[in-house]
Amino acid sequence: MLAGMVGEFLRIRHRLDIRVLLVSKEEFLASVAANPFPEAGKEADGKALHLLFLETAPASIDSNRLDALGTASESWRLVGRVFYLHAPDGFHGSKLAARVEPILGVPATARNWRTVSGIGAIARRFL
């Protein structure tokens, strides 16, 4: 409900028609702690690791299809409502990154590790 209200505000006030996903502080911090690729967060200033926060947990996972899209250097893990993608050759050129959302059948929003770490520090300190 709150996500819908925020989305409606953005649409009316700023003419942005975007889906809004909300994650609780506890769930967000748990996603930081559950990072299955801790070393990847240090690569490329935190831009090699991405967390895709999913609206809901997917009903099913086609691992073979996801694996087929990934390059030899890419790795992924799904933990609850978070899809972790280590893409050392770049997120924007990744076929896997581009197809995760439709393959899982769940809306998502992606943030790199640098951004996630920064938000996590703020959440621990102020929220």
Secondary structure, 3 states (H helix, E strand, C coil): CHHHHHHHHHHHHHCCCCCCCCCCHHHHHHHHHCCCCCCHHHHHHHCCEEEEEECCCCCCCCHHHHHHHCCCCCEEEEECCEEEEECCCCCCCCHHHHHHHHHHCCCEEEEEHHHHHHHHHHHHHHC
